[in-house]
Amino acid sequence: MAGAPVTIDGLTSFTYVDDNIVTIGSPNHPLMDRPGLSLSDLEGERFIAREEGSATRKTAEQCLAANGVSVKVVMELGSNEAVKRAAAAGLGLGMVSKFGAAPDIAGGFVRILPVKGWDCRRPLSVFHREGEHLPAAQRAFLEFLRVEHPVPTGA
């Protein structure tokens, strides 16, 4: 799956589901329990970001800019896993896929920062080889993804 369109000869794709980009941090981060946290409260906070060109980073930056918010990136890392680990260690706040952060949230390593007015979504697409014979199990799995989790109309 990918969070942005990819154009590669021989691949085809379909949109699978909408994903939310969330702001995460250590459970001990001072903003975690602040009531009524707004987007403007993020200004000046230390942020850990994916590398330039990452779909996650691009989507998060577009959402922030649309809300007139500018954040201070203090660290750039090459994977969502690295961003989650750095946020869990208290090195700053990260913006990652809610799907990708789910195990870390369930494990108590990070928490989602409850920011009022934050709504940052992107489509996730499934890619597969075009025109090649796929084994029956792969064809069935792709059909399951198309049918069982369609993106809502208008998304």
ABEGO torsion letter per residue (X at the ends): XBABBBBBBGBBBBBABBBBBBBBBBAABAAAABBGBBAAAABGBBBBBBBBGBAAAAAAAAAAAAAGBBBBBABBBABAAAAAAAAAAGAEBBBBBAAAAAAAAAAGABBBBBBBGBBBBBBBBBBBBBGBBBBAAAAAAAAAAAAABBBBBGX
